[in-house]
């Protein structure tokens, strides 16, 4: 404990009233149930045994409040796009770090030591410091918990996250920041500080951004994807933004889960960064998603769900947010791989929740199209996943995870496509969004599509091509509803589809222009949507 106190003092945290270091789940549960808890620190016990909490006005990440210190280490490596990775100075970081550490000094604090990454060669030792019990619970769920032996030999962390939700920045305007809220990184200090938001996902996604920095620079693919493996060792990965189905579709009772959100791909295969799952639970039911439903029990943590006085949860109620969530240890899913790693991927599945109703439910991609659509990462941001998003909004997100990229998008494309070519992996684009009926494509149909991809039957199916979007799709697949695989068939008038398709195609073409500053990218243009009027200009 003396070594820990000395470490905390070096970070600026002095004389804590009590240090709860690597508690058990039972200890953290008792802390969450402490009647003295108030406000957003309070936990509520639900009928399933899970604890429910609320995160205030922030029911999703606050990307406009995310900053990275620009210094000698980061100035030539970070993708300074001005939107995702915003620069700040070491002086501003130090001033806010002082606010955060003073808030934690003299109080009860929780210190949780974890690993980020199941690959021993590349994992980071990450220490989290917070004074909120349920936030400690969150990182216990979401990151890999070291064994007793590992903890005895843990030493000092590679990275530290200091979270003070109650702290705000009164001088944000003078600092040139977006608001009094701040989520900041200093890669020289190897530290993240958080103030003004209670949302636990800032810690999870913050470390994903850090892994996205280190791994591609070492030639490894760093991926915003879920992954599972079959009985024969065949690995499938599922790319997609929040709400597109990564967690749901990878939790397949016929296969073994590697992880639900963040992975690397090295010379040995695909490996998980995390030790738990973070699933959306809006409209959750035992019938539709039995694995996730069954994982919500003691040690799971529910966020922003509506509960009554008896502890019953109404999963259909989105009055707090559509981005209701649960985190749980990965072993709450019965069919998993431990440690969370497997061999090389053979199926690459891009998930897109298309709000336009244009994309086929599944498209078979060529190698060139796999690169094009990976760089575009088209989907729709769904309600609640970010501050200010209240309805599905069409968007492009390179690598299906722009918000978490710290390097230029082409770095992620280069490493992924390199691995795909090396191991003969094939890519597919799956639309988990809407079609011409105005309704979302059913989970039943999407699961049947995934089955056809995994078992290879899609590659034997007769195909057709939709114009404008330039995508090849199967005419029929086992157990998939008739008349949905061609999106034009879901419209009363196919001209309505064509009008929307031209609109979406134009967005694709305009977006991809930013990548056409070299010959290699220019060669990909013909693999994307095609508008005849564009070629006539």
Protein Blocks (a to p, Z undefined) as FASTA:
>chain_A
ZZmmmmmmmnopahifbdcehiafklmmmmmmpmkbgcjlbccddfkopacddehjblcd
cfklgccdddfklmmmpccehlmmccddfklmmmmmmmmmmmmgopacddddddedjbfk
lpccdddddfbfklmmmmmmmmccddfklmmmnmpafbdcdddfkbccfklmmnopablb
dcdddfklopaddehiabfklmmmmmmmmmmmmmmmnopacddddddddfkopacddedd
ehilpmmmmmcfkbccfbfkbccddfkbccdfbfbdcddfehiafklmmmlmmmmcghia
cehiacdfkopacfklcklbmkbccdddfklpmbdcddddddddfbdcdddddfkomacf
bdcddfklmmmmmmnopacddehjaghiabdcddddehiimkmccbdfklmmmmmmmmmm
mnopacddddfbbcfkopacdfklmmmmmmmmmnommmmpccdddehkopacdfbdehia
ehklpmklmpfblklmmmmmmmmmmmmmmmmmmmmmbfklmmmmmmmccdfklmmZZ
